[in-house]
Amino acid sequence: MNTVDYDRALYYTHRSEWDNLVVLMVRTQDHILSKRIERFLHAYQFSRDYSVIERQLYGLLTYLEHAVSATSSGDDLIHGNPIMSV
């Protein structure tokens, strides 16, 4: 999987570019990323409880970290480096 979508999601979230995040949500091939973005934006727009927004943001950021680390580990195996980072 290409890490560009994950980098964009992190950038758009950091910069509060919600319109671009919606476009990324629709265009990405990663269905889990799309669902995480959807849940965060829904909480951000409609929830009055800050803990719900915080929990959804943390879930999105945790998934981004996991996806990037899993993708980069897979690239090491493909390119002949059998040592996986912990």
C-alpha distances in whole Angstrom, upper triangle without the diagonal:
4,6,9,9,10,12,14,14,16,18,19,20,22,24,25,23,23,23,20,19,20,19,15,16,17,14,11,9,8,12,13,12,14,17,17,18,20,22,22,24,26,27,28,29,32,32,35,34,33,31,29,28,27,26,23,22,22,20,17,17,17,14,12,14,13,9,9,11,9,6,9,11,9,9,13,14,12,15,17,18,19,19,17,18,20
4,6,7,8,10,11,13,14,16,17,18,20,21,23,21,22,22,18,17,19,17,13,15,16,13,10,10,10,14,14,12,14,18,17,17,20,22,22,23,26,27,27,29,31,32,35,34,32,31,29,27,27,26,23,22,22,20,17,17,17,15,12,14,13,10,9,12,11,8,9,12,11,10,14,15,14,15,18,19,20,21,18,19,20
4,6,5,6,9,10,11,12,14,16,17,18,20,19,20,20,17,15,18,16,13,14,16,14,11,11,11,14,14,12,14,17,16,16,19,21,20,21,24,25,25,27,29,30,33,32,29,29,27,25,24,23,21,19,19,18,15,14,15,12,9,11,11,8,6,10,10,7,8,12,12,11,14,16,15,16,19,19,20,20,18,17,19
4,5,5,6,9,10,10,12,14,15,16,18,16,17,17,14,13,15,14,11,13,15,12,10,11,11,15,15,12,14,17,16,15,18,21,20,20,23,25,24,25,28,29,32,31,29,29,27,25,24,24,21,19,20,19,15,15,16,14,11,13,14,11,10,13,14,11,12,16,15,14,17,19,18,19,22,22,24,24,21,20,22
4,5,5,6,9,10,10,12,14,15,16,14,15,15,11,10,12,11,7,9,11,9,7,9,9,12,12,9,10,14,13,12,15,17,16,17,20,21,21,22,25,26,29,28,26,26,24,22,22,21,18,17,18,16,13,13,15,12,9,12,13,10,10,14,14,12,14,17,17,16,19,21,20,21,25,24,25,25,23,22,23
4,5,5,6,9,10,11,12,14,15,14,15,16,13,11,13,13,10,11,14,12,10,11,10,12,11,8,11,13,12,11,14,16,15,16,19,20,19,22,24,25,27,27,24,24,22,20,19,19,16,14,14,13,10,10,11,9,6,8,10,8,7,11,12,10,12,15,15,15,18,20,20,21,24,23,24,23,20,19,20
4,5,5,6,9,10,11,12,14,13,15,16,13,11,15,14,11,13,16,14,12,14,13,16,15,12,14,16,15,13,17,18,17,17,21,22,20,23,26,26,28,28,25,25,24,21,20,20,18,15,16,16,12,11,13,12,8,10,12,10,9,12,14,12,13,16,17,16,19,21,21,21,24,23,25,24,21,20,21
4,5,5,6,8,10,10,12,10,12,12,9,8,11,11,8,10,13,12,11,13,13,15,15,11,12,15,14,12,15,17,15,15,19,20,18,20,23,24,27,27,24,24,23,20,20,20,18,15,16,16,13,12,15,14,10,13,15,13,12,15,17,15,16,20,20,19,22,24,24,24,28,27,28,28,25,23,24
4,5,5,6,8,10,10,10,10,11,9,6,10,10,7,9,12,12,10,13,12,13,13,9,10,12,10,8,12,13,12,12,16,16,15,17,20,21,23,23,21,21,19,16,16,17,14,11,13,13,9,9,12,11,8,11,13,12,11,15,16,15,17,20,20,20,23,25,25,26,29,28,29,28,25,23,24
4,6,5,6,9,10,10,11,14,11,9,13,14,11,12,16,15,14,16,15,16,15,11,13,15,12,10,14,15,13,14,17,17,16,18,21,21,23,23,20,20,19,16,15,16,14,11,12,12,9,7,11,11,7,9,13,12,11,14,16,15,16,19,21,20,23,25,25,26,29,27,28,27,24,22,22
4,5,5,6,8,8,11,12,10,9,13,13,11,13,17,16,15,18,17,19,18,14,15,17,15,13,16,18,15,15,19,19,17,19,22,23,25,24,21,22,21,18,17,19,17,13,15,16,12,11,14,14,11,13,16,15,14,17,19,18,18,22,23,22,24,27,27,27,30,29,30,29,26,24,25
4,5,5,6,5,7,9,7,6,10,11,9,11,14,14,14,17,17,18,17,13,14,16,14,11,14,15,13,12,16,16,14,16,19,20,22,22,20,21,20,16,16,18,15,12,15,16,12,12,15,15,12,15,18,17,16,19,21,20,21,24,25,25,27,30,29,30,33,32,33,32,29,27,27
4,5,5,6,7,10,9,7,11,13,11,12,15,16,15,18,17,18,16,13,13,15,12,9,12,13,10,10,14,14,11,14,17,17,19,19,16,17,16,13,13,14,12,9,11,13,9,9,13,13,11,13,16,16,16,19,21,20,21,24,25,25,28,30,30,31,34,32,33,32,29,26,26
4,6,8,10,13,12,11,14,16,14,15,19,19,18,21,20,21,19,16,17,18,15,13,16,16,13,13,17,16,14,16,19,19,21,20,17,18,18,14,14,16,14,11,12,14,12,10,14,15,13,14,17,17,17,19,22,21,22,25,26,26,28,31,31,31,34,32,33,32,29,26,26
4,5,9,11,10,10,14,15,14,16,19,19,19,22,21,23,22,18,18,20,17,14,17,18,15,14,17,17,14,16,20,20,21,22,19,20,20,16,16,19,17,13,16,18,15,14,18,18,16,17,21,20,19,22,25,24,24,28,29,28,30,33,33,33,36,35,36,35,32,29,29
4,6,9,9,9,11,13,13,14,17,18,18,22,21,21,20,17,17,18,16,12,14,15,12,11,14,14,11,12,16,17,18,19,16,18,17,14,14,17,15,12,15,16,14,14,18,18,16,18,21,21,21,24,26,25,26,29,30,30,32,35,35,35,38,37,38,37,33,31,31
4,6,6,6,9,10,11,12,15,16,16,20,20,20,20,16,16,17,16,12,14,16,13,11,14,15,13,13,17,18,20,21,19,21,20,16,17,19,17,14,17,18,15,15,19,19,17,19,22,21,21,24,26,25,26,29,30,29,32,34,34,35,38,37,38,37,34,32,32
4,5,5,6,9,10,10,13,14,15,19,18,18,18,15,13,15,14,10,11,13,10,8,11,13,10,10,14,16,18,19,18,19,18,14,16,18,15,13,16,17,14,15,19,18,17,20,22,21,21,25,26,25,27,30,30,30,33,35,35,36,39,38,39,38,35,33,33
4,5,5,6,9,10,11,13,14,18,18,18,19,16,14,16,15,12,12,15,13,10,13,15,13,12,16,18,21,22,21,23,21,17,19,21,18,16,20,20,17,18,21,20,19,22,24,22,23,26,27,26,28,31,31,31,34,36,35,36,39,39,40,39,36,35,35
4,5,5,6,9,10,10,12,16,16,17,18,14,13,15,15,11,13,15,14,12,15,17,15,15,19,21,23,24,23,24,22,19,20,21,18,16,19,19,16,17,20,19,16,20,22,20,20,24,25,23,25,28,28,27,30,33,32,33,36,35,37,36,33,32,32
4,5,5,6,9,10,10,14,14,14,14,11,10,12,11,7,9,12,10,9,12,14,12,13,16,18,21,22,20,21,19,16,17,18,14,13,16,15,12,13,17,15,13,17,19,17,18,21,22,21,23,26,26,26,29,31,30,31,34,34,35,34,31,29,30
4,5,5,6,9,10,14,14,13,14,11,9,11,11,8,8,11,11,8,11,14,13,12,15,18,21,22,21,22,19,16,18,19,15,15,18,17,14,16,19,17,16,20,21,19,20,24,24,23,25,28,28,28,31,33,32,33,37,36,37,37,33,32,32
4,5,5,6,9,12,13,14,15,12,10,13,14,10,11,15,14,12,15,17,16,16,19,21,24,26,24,25,23,20,22,22,19,18,21,19,16,18,21,19,17,21,22,19,20,24,24,22,25,28,27,27,30,32,31,32,35,35,36,36,33,32,33
4,5,5,6,10,10,11,12,9,8,11,12,9,10,14,13,12,15,17,17,17,20,22,25,26,24,25,22,19,21,21,17,16,18,17,13,15,18,15,13,17,18,16,16,20,20,18,21,24,23,23,26,28,27,28,32,31,32,32,29,28,29
4,6,6,9,9,9,10,7,5,8,9,6,7,11,11,10,12,15,15,15,18,20,23,23,22,23,20,18,19,19,15,15,17,15,12,14,17,14,13,17,18,15,17,20,20,19,22,24,24,24,27,29,28,30,33,32,33,33,30,29,29
4,6,9,10,9,12,10,7,10,12,10,9,13,14,13,14,18,18,17,20,22,25,26,25,26,23,21,22,22,18,18,21,19,16,18,20,17,17,20,21,18,20,23,22,21,24,26,25,26,29,30,29,31,34,34,35,35,32,31,32
4,7,9,10,13,11,9,12,14,12,13,16,17,16,18,21,20,21,23,25,28,29,28,28,26,23,25,24,20,20,22,20,17,19,21,18,16,20,20,17,18,22,21,19,22,24,23,23,27,28,26,28,31,32,32,33,30,30,31
4,5,7,10,8,7,10,12,11,12,15,16,16,18,20,20,21,24,25,28,29,27,27,24,22,23,22,19,18,20,18,14,16,18,14,13,17,17,13,15,18,17,15,18,21,19,20,23,24,23,25,28,28,29,29,27,26,27
4,6,9,8,8,11,13,13,14,17,18,18,20,22,23,24,26,27,31,31,30,29,26,24,25,24,20,20,21,19,16,18,18,15,14,17,17,13,15,18,16,14,18,20,18,18,22,22,21,23,26,27,27,28,25,26,27
4,6,5,6,9,10,11,12,15,16,17,18,20,21,23,24,25,29,28,27,26,23,22,22,21,17,17,18,15,13,15,15,11,11,14,13,10,12,15,14,12,16,18,16,17,21,21,20,23,26,26,26,26,23,23,24
4,5,5,6,9,10,10,12,14,15,16,18,20,21,22,23,27,26,26,25,21,20,21,19,16,17,18,15,13,15,15,12,13,16,15,12,15,18,16,15,19,20,19,21,24,24,24,26,29,29,28,29,25,26,26
4,5,5,6,9,10,11,12,14,15,17,18,20,21,21,25,24,23,22,19,18,18,16,13,14,15,11,10,12,12,9,10,13,12,10,13,15,14,14,18,19,18,20,23,23,23,26,28,28,27,27,24,23,23
4,5,5,6,9,10,11,12,14,15,16,18,20,20,24,23,22,21,18,17,17,15,12,12,13,10,8,10,11,8,8,11,11,9,12,14,14,14,17,19,18,20,22,23,23,25,28,27,27,27,24,23,23
4,6,5,6,9,10,11,12,14,15,16,18,19,23,23,22,21,18,17,18,16,13,13,15,12,10,13,14,11,11,15,15,13,15,18,17,17,20,22,21,23,26,27,26,28,31,31,31,31,27,27,26
4,5,5,6,9,10,10,12,14,15,16,17,20,20,20,19,16,15,16,14,11,12,14,11,9,13,13,11,12,16,15,14,17,19,18,19,22,23,23,25,28,28,28,31,33,32,32,32,28,27,27
4,5,5,6,9,10,11,12,14,15,16,19,18,17,16,13,12,13,11,8,9,10,7,5,9,10,8,9,13,13,12,15,17,17,18,20,22,22,24,26,27,28,30,32,31,31,30,27,25,24
4,6,5,6,8,10,10,12,14,15,18,18,17,17,14,12,13,12,9,9,11,9,7,10,12,10,10,14,15,14,16,19,19,19,21,24,24,25,28,29,29,31,33,32,33,32,28,27,27
4,6,5,6,9,10,11,12,13,17,17,17,17,14,12,14,13,10,11,13,12,10,13,15,13,14,17,18,17,19,22,22,22,25,27,27,28,31,32,32,34,36,36,36,35,32,30,30
4,6,5,6,9,10,11,11,14,14,14,14,10,9,11,10,7,9,11,9,9,12,14,13,14,17,18,17,20,22,22,23,26,27,27,29,32,33,33,35,37,36,36,35,31,30,29
4,5,5,6,9,10,10,13,13,12,12,9,7,9,8,5,6,9,8,7,10,12,12,13,16,17,17,19,21,22,23,25,27,27,29,31,33,33,35,37,36,36,35,31,29,28
4,5,5,6,8,10,13,14,13,14,11,9,11,12,9,9,12,12,10,13,16,15,15,19,20,19,21,24,25,25,27,29,30,31,33,35,35,37,39,38,38,37,34,32,31
4,5,5,6,8,11,12,12,13,10,9,12,12,9,11,14,13,12,16,18,17,18,21,22,22,24,26,27,27,30,32,32,33,36,37,37,39,42,41,41,40,36,34,33
4,6,5,5,8,9,9,10,7,5,9,9,7,9,12,12,12,15,16,17,18,20,22,22,24,26,27,28,30,32,32,34,36,38,38,40,42,41,41,39,36,34,32
4,6,6,8,9,9,10,8,6,9,11,9,9,12,13,12,14,17,18,18,21,22,23,24,26,28,28,30,32,33,34,36,38,39,40,43,41,41,40,36,34,33
4,6,9,11,11,13,11,9,12,14,12,12,16,16,15,18,20,21,21,24,25,25,27,29,30,31,33,35,36,37,39,41,41,42,45,44,44,43,39,37,36
4,7,9,11,13,10,9,13,14,12,14,17,17,17,20,22,22,23,26,27,27,29,31,32,33,35,37,37,39,41,43,43,45,47,46,46,45,41,39,38
4,5,7,9,7,7,11,12,11,13,15,16,16,19,20,21,22,25,26,27,29,31,31,32,35,36,37,39,41,42,43,45,47,45,45,44,40,38,36
4,6,9,8,8,11,13,13,15,17,18,19,21,23,24,25,27,28,29,31,33,34,35,37,39,40,41,43,45,46,47,50,48,47,46,42,40,38
4,5,6,7,9,10,11,13,15,16,17,19,20,22,23,25,26,28,29,31,32,34,35,37,38,40,42,43,44,46,48,46,45,44,40,38,35
4,5,5,6,9,10,11,12,14,15,16,18,20,21,22,24,26,27,29,30,31,33,34,36,38,39,41,42,44,45,43,43,41,37,35,33
4,5,5,6,9,10,10,12,14,15,16,18,20,21,22,24,26,27,28,30,31,33,34,36,37,39,40,42,44,41,41,39,35,33,30
4,5,5,6,9,10,11,12,14,15,17,18,20,21,22,24,26,27,28,30,32,33,35,36,38,39,41,43,41,40,38,35,32,30
4,5,5,6,9,10,11,12,14,15,17,18,20,21,23,24,26,27,29,30,32,33,35,37,38,39,41,39,39,37,34,31,30
4,6,5,6,9,10,10,12,14,15,16,18,20,21,22,24,26,27,28,30,32,33,35,36,38,39,37,37,35,31,29,27
4,5,5,6,9,10,10,12,14,15,16,18,20,21,22,24,26,27,28,30,32,33,35,36,38,36,35,33,30,27,25
4,5,5,6,9,10,11,12,14,15,16,18,20,21,22,24,26,27,29,30,32,33,35,37,35,34,33,29,27,26
4,5,5,6,8,10,11,12,14,15,17,18,20,21,23,24,26,27,29,31,32,33,35,33,33,32,28,26,24
4,5,5,6,8,10,10,12,14,15,16,18,20,21,22,24,26,27,29,30,32,33,31,31,29,25,23,21
4,6,5,6,9,10,11,12,14,15,16,18,20,21,22,24,26,27,28,30,32,30,30,28,24,22,21
4,5,5,6,9,10,10,12,14,15,16,18,20,21,22,25,26,27,29,31,29,29,28,24,22,21
4,5,5,6,9,10,11,12,14,15,17,18,20,21,23,25,26,27,29,27,27,25,22,20,19
4,5,5,6,9,10,11,12,14,16,17,18,20,21,23,25,26,28,26,25,23,20,17,16
4,5,5,6,9,10,10,12,14,15,16,18,20,21,22,24,26,24,24,23,19,18,17
4,5,5,6,9,10,10,12,14,15,16,19,20,21,23,25,23,23,22,18,17,16
4,6,5,6,9,10,11,12,14,16,17,19,20,21,23,21,21,19,16,14,13
4,6,5,6,8,10,11,12,14,16,17,18,20,22,20,19,18,14,13,12
4,6,5,6,9,10,11,12,14,16,16,18,20,19,19,18,15,14,14
4,5,5,6,9,10,11,12,15,15,16,19,17,18,17,13,12,13
4,5,5,6,9,10,11,13,14,16,17,15,15,13,10,9,9
4,6,5,6,9,10,11,13,15,16,14,14,13,10,10,10
4,5,5,6,9,10,11,12,15,14,14,14,11,12,13
4,5,5,6,9,10,11,13,11,12,12,9,9,12
4,5,5,7,9,10,11,9,9,9,6,7,9
4,5,5,6,9,10,10,10,10,8,10,13
4,5,5,6,9,8,10,11,10,11,14
4,5,5,6,5,7,8,7,9,13
4,6,5,5,5,8,8,11,14
4,6,7,8,11,11,14,17
4,6,9,11,12,14,18
4,6,9,11,14,17
4,6,8,10,14
4,6,10,13
4,7,9
4,6
4
